[in-house]
Amino acid sequence: MADDAPLARQVGRFFGEIWRGVQASPQLEDRARVEVRRTVEEVDVEDLTLRRTTIDEVELKKPCDSLNQP
């Protein structure tokens, strides 16, 4: 059955969820990311700069304790 809340309350819930997502820190995710390598290639030709940045990462969906220790 559909939610019987008034339209104003439903709109408030909708924007509340968006606001919570905007305020959330991506660093607090339930994932561990480790940057393995970053390469930057750059070519300058007169008034044009071509730049390519490649980032290699390893992402664990369920972090283990051994990665958090130095």
PyRosetta script that sets phi, psi and omega in degrees:
from pyrosetta import init, pose_from_sequence

init()
pose = pose_from_sequence("MADDAPLARQVGRFFGEIWRGVQASPQLEDRARVEVRRTVEEVDVEDLTLRRTTIDEVELKKPCDSLNQP")
pose.set_psi(1, 145.1)
pose.set_omega(1, -178.2)
pose.set_phi(2, -69.8)
pose.set_psi(2, 154.8)
pose.set_omega(2, 177.9)
pose.set_phi(3, -67.6)
pose.set_psi(3, 129.6)
pose.set_omega(3, -177.4)
pose.set_phi(4, -91.5)
pose.set_psi(4, 12.4)
pose.set_omega(4, 179.1)
pose.set_phi(5, -67.9)
pose.set_psi(5, 149.9)
pose.set_omega(5, 177.8)
pose.set_phi(6, -61.1)
pose.set_psi(6, 157.2)
pose.set_omega(6, -178.2)
pose.set_phi(7, -57.3)
pose.set_psi(7, -41.4)
pose.set_omega(7, -179.2)
pose.set_phi(8, -60.7)
pose.set_psi(8, -39.8)
pose.set_omega(8, 179.6)
pose.set_phi(9, -68.5)
pose.set_psi(9, -39.3)
pose.set_omega(9, 178.8)
pose.set_phi(10, -64.4)
pose.set_psi(10, -41.3)
pose.set_omega(10, 177.7)
pose.set_phi(11, -65.3)
pose.set_psi(11, -40.0)
pose.set_omega(11, 177.4)
pose.set_phi(12, -62.3)
pose.set_psi(12, -41.4)
pose.set_omega(12, 176.9)
pose.set_phi(13, -63.4)
pose.set_psi(13, -41.9)
pose.set_omega(13, -179.6)
pose.set_phi(14, -59.1)
pose.set_psi(14, -52.5)
pose.set_omega(14, -178.8)
pose.set_phi(15, -70.2)
pose.set_psi(15, -28.2)
pose.set_omega(15, 175.1)
pose.set_phi(16, -63.9)
pose.set_psi(16, -40.5)
pose.set_omega(16, 177.3)
pose.set_phi(17, -66.5)
pose.set_psi(17, -39.3)
pose.set_omega(17, 177.4)
pose.set_phi(18, -64.3)
pose.set_psi(18, -44.1)
pose.set_omega(18, -179.1)
pose.set_phi(19, -63.1)
pose.set_psi(19, -40.2)
pose.set_omega(19, 178.3)
pose.set_phi(20, -62.6)
pose.set_psi(20, -38.7)
pose.set_omega(20, 177.6)
pose.set_phi(21, -67.7)
pose.set_psi(21, -36.0)
pose.set_omega(21, 179.1)
pose.set_phi(22, -68.0)
pose.set_psi(22, -38.2)
pose.set_omega(22, -177.2)
pose.set_phi(23, -80.2)
pose.set_psi(23, -19.6)
pose.set_omega(23, -176.8)
pose.set_phi(24, -67.2)
pose.set_psi(24, 141.4)
pose.set_omega(24, 178.7)
pose.set_phi(25, -89.0)
pose.set_psi(25, 127.4)
pose.set_omega(25, 179.4)
pose.set_phi(26, -66.3)
pose.set_psi(26, -19.4)
pose.set_omega(26, 178.6)
pose.set_phi(27, -71.3)
pose.set_psi(27, -17.2)
pose.set_omega(27, -177.8)
pose.set_phi(28, -91.3)
pose.set_psi(28, 12.5)
pose.set_omega(28, 179.3)
pose.set_phi(29, -64.3)
pose.set_psi(29, 165.2)
pose.set_omega(29, 180.0)
pose.set_phi(30, -88.1)
pose.set_psi(30, 36.6)
pose.set_omega(30, -177.1)
pose.set_phi(31, -133.9)
pose.set_psi(31, 153.8)
pose.set_omega(31, 175.2)
pose.set_phi(32, -113.5)
pose.set_psi(32, 126.7)
pose.set_omega(32, 178.6)
pose.set_phi(33, -119.0)
pose.set_psi(33, 134.2)
pose.set_omega(33, 177.9)
pose.set_phi(34, -127.4)
pose.set_psi(34, 121.8)
pose.set_omega(34, 177.3)
pose.set_phi(35, -79.5)
pose.set_psi(35, 122.2)
pose.set_omega(35, -176.2)
pose.set_phi(36, -90.3)
pose.set_psi(36, -44.4)
pose.set_omega(36, -176.7)
pose.set_phi(37, -155.4)
pose.set_psi(37, 146.9)
pose.set_omega(37, 175.1)
pose.set_phi(38, -133.9)
pose.set_psi(38, 124.5)
pose.set_omega(38, 177.9)
pose.set_phi(39, -122.2)
pose.set_psi(39, 139.0)
pose.set_omega(39, 178.8)
pose.set_phi(40, -124.7)
pose.set_psi(40, 124.3)
pose.set_omega(40, 175.8)
pose.set_phi(41, -113.6)
pose.set_psi(41, 131.1)
pose.set_omega(41, -176.7)
pose.set_phi(42, -137.6)
pose.set_psi(42, 134.4)
pose.set_omega(42, 178.3)
pose.set_phi(43, -130.0)
pose.set_psi(43, 125.9)
pose.set_omega(43, 176.3)
pose.set_phi(44, -104.8)
pose.set_psi(44, 124.5)
pose.set_omega(44, 177.6)
pose.set_phi(45, -132.4)
pose.set_psi(45, 106.1)
pose.set_omega(45, -179.4)
pose.set_phi(46, 49.3)
pose.set_psi(46, -112.8)
pose.set_omega(46, -177.2)
pose.set_phi(47, -94.4)
pose.set_psi(47, 17.3)
pose.set_omega(47, -174.3)
pose.set_phi(48, -127.5)
pose.set_psi(48, 134.5)
pose.set_omega(48, 174.3)
pose.set_phi(49, -120.3)
pose.set_psi(49, 123.9)
pose.set_omega(49, 175.6)
pose.set_phi(50, -104.9)
pose.set_psi(50, 125.1)
pose.set_omega(50, -177.8)
pose.set_phi(51, -132.7)
pose.set_psi(51, 134.1)
pose.set_omega(51, 177.0)
pose.set_phi(52, -128.3)
pose.set_psi(52, 123.4)
pose.set_omega(52, 178.2)
pose.set_phi(53, -115.2)
pose.set_psi(53, 125.7)
pose.set_omega(53, 178.5)
pose.set_phi(54, -117.1)
pose.set_psi(54, 127.3)
pose.set_omega(54, 179.6)
pose.set_phi(55, -118.2)
pose.set_psi(55, 121.6)
pose.set_omega(55, 175.6)
pose.set_phi(56, -100.9)
pose.set_psi(56, 125.8)
pose.set_omega(56, -178.4)
pose.set_phi(57, -127.9)
pose.set_psi(57, 155.6)
pose.set_omega(57, 168.9)
pose.set_phi(58, -116.0)
pose.set_psi(58, 127.1)
pose.set_omega(58, -178.6)
pose.set_phi(59, -122.6)
pose.set_psi(59, 124.6)
pose.set_omega(59, 175.8)
pose.set_phi(60, -104.3)
pose.set_psi(60, 125.3)
pose.set_omega(60, -178.3)
pose.set_phi(61, -72.4)
pose.set_psi(61, -30.1)
pose.set_omega(61, 174.7)
pose.set_phi(62, -123.3)
pose.set_psi(62, 100.8)
pose.set_omega(62, -175.1)
pose.set_phi(63, -65.4)
pose.set_psi(63, 144.3)
pose.set_omega(63, 175.7)
pose.set_phi(64, -101.9)
pose.set_psi(64, 158.9)
pose.set_omega(64, -175.2)
pose.set_phi(65, -67.1)
pose.set_psi(65, -26.6)
pose.set_omega(65, -176.3)
pose.set_phi(66, -67.3)
pose.set_psi(66, -24.1)
pose.set_omega(66, 178.4)
pose.set_phi(67, -77.1)
pose.set_psi(67, -25.2)
pose.set_omega(67, -176.9)
pose.set_phi(68, -83.7)
pose.set_psi(68, -9.2)
pose.set_omega(68, -179.6)
pose.set_phi(69, -95.9)
pose.set_psi(69, 140.1)
pose.set_omega(69, 179.9)
pose.set_phi(70, -71.6)
pose.dump_pdb("model.pdb")
